[in-house]
Amino acid sequence: MPEEVLKEAAAEMLDCNGTGQSVMEMSHRSSAFEPIIEECEAVIREVMNIPSNYKVLFLQGGASTQFAMIPMNLKRKGKAAYVNTGVWSKKAIAEAKKYMDTVDVIATSEDKNFCYIPKIEKVTGDYDYVHITFNNTIMGTKWGYIPETGDIPLVADISSCILSEPLDVTKFGLLYAGAQKNLAPAGVTLVIIREDLIPEEMPVANTPTMLQYKVHAENGSMYNTPPCYTIYMMGKVLKWIKANGGAEGMAKRNNEKADYLYNYLDNSDFYHATAEKGSRSLMNVPFLTKYSTNDGSEEAKAKEKAINAKFVKEAEAADLMNLKGHRLVGGMRASIYNAMSIEGVKALVAFMDKFAKENA
Ligand SMILES: *Cc1c(COP(=O)(O)O)cnc(C)c1O
């Protein structure tokens, strides 16, 4: 979260907009809360340049619930195509298999532990939709291009890269993001869906009411109580993004940060980045030390484990948090979301350099 936003929220904690109430105390149907959700939607439409034939929905259940809602709502002929680029893709595929008759994994990068994004040709076939994970939070990869799918709606999980750089919404039928990585505290999931994809009648029998896009679209995301405070915080983050140059401003900031870190990694003989050039994420940067390229003996593995643990512990002591890598990649991972400053990245690199010299 940007510090300015946290400070603003702190100042309004007991009295928001002269209402004498905290946002936490407002009724979601009150005249006090209405402008908050309306403004949040207006700003997201503006900064993402969302056309009027797309609905913006504020839902709950995280991106993980979308893994099921997407096939449940988009099923027509019963066939979907997925690209497997890591953990979150796999989870999405597993859910889709429960509701679709056929799920084709049309490409995968599993052969190299998901360190790259496959190059796919124009997708054709009688698919109801094509699903991709645009930024792979754990593997540290990002699609450097938008695949061609013709008339087949393209669906993308943008949980960990939303508004990190400009994205052409018109190329997608549906975009979704758990807001907690780049936009807000946990609790709200954003769904941006082209109106013609919202089914009149649910294709899957007995779909729970809460899992129907139509219900949320027709009720302005107020079929039940929305996560009011999270939506209020998201509105503030969106205004911060707008004030800092919008999606273009974020791209400039994020490219500067990522370039600084990758340049250091690429020129280091102690560390190396795991993601291949051309597929690298702007947001999540996994890296290993030279101790990872070893003979695989128990002794060598123990040495690597000890170095990684030492790195994370000493980093924390230097106020550099959350650097432990995911177990599927190992090593370390720096998540440098929108709110992270270039100064933060420079502090990380300075620490890394000191650590490398002390442990060479
Ligand atoms: C974090 C994450 C998820 C899971 O999000 P939840 O909101 O916790 O369900 C899904 N996809 C991606 C790409 C993520 O980074």
The ligand as an SDF file (V2000), in Angstrom:
LIG
                    3D

 15 15  0  0  0  0  0  0  0  0999 V2000
   -2.5280  -14.4630   -5.4310 C   0  0  0  0  0  0  0  0  0  0  0  0
   -3.0100  -14.9840   -6.7310 C   0  0  0  0  0  0  0  0  0  0  0  0
   -4.1810  -15.7360   -6.8540 C   0  0  0  0  0  0  0  0  0  0  0  0
   -5.0160  -16.1310   -5.6600 C   0  0  0  0  0  0  0  0  0  0  0  0
   -5.7390  -15.0540   -5.2270 O   0  0  0  0  0  0  0  0  0  0  0  0
   -6.7760  -15.1490   -4.0160 P   0  0  0  0  0  0  0  0  0  0  0  0
   -7.4120  -13.8040   -4.0760 O   0  0  0  0  0  0  0  0  0  0  0  0
   -5.9700  -15.3900   -2.7830 O   0  0  0  0  0  0  0  0  0  0  0  0
   -7.7230  -16.2480   -4.3110 O   0  0  0  0  0  0  0  0  0  0  0  0
   -4.5740  -16.1440   -8.1120 C   0  0  0  0  0  0  0  0  0  0  0  0
   -3.8600  -15.8340   -9.1970 N   0  0  0  0  0  0  0  0  0  0  0  0
   -2.7190  -15.1120   -9.1180 C   0  0  0  0  0  0  0  0  0  0  0  0
   -1.9690  -14.7850  -10.3650 C   0  0  0  0  0  0  0  0  0  0  0  0
   -2.2730  -14.6690   -7.8850 C   0  0  0  0  0  0  0  0  0  0  0  0
   -1.1380  -13.9540   -7.7960 O   0  0  0  0  0  0  0  0  0  0  0  0
  1  2  1  0
  2  3  1  0
  2 14  2  0
  3  4  1  0
  3 10  2  0
  4  5  1  0
  5  6  1  0
  6  7  2  0
  6  8  1  0
  6  9  1  0
 10 11  1  0
 11 12  2  0
 12 13  1  0
 12 14  1  0
 14 15  1  0
M  END
$$$$
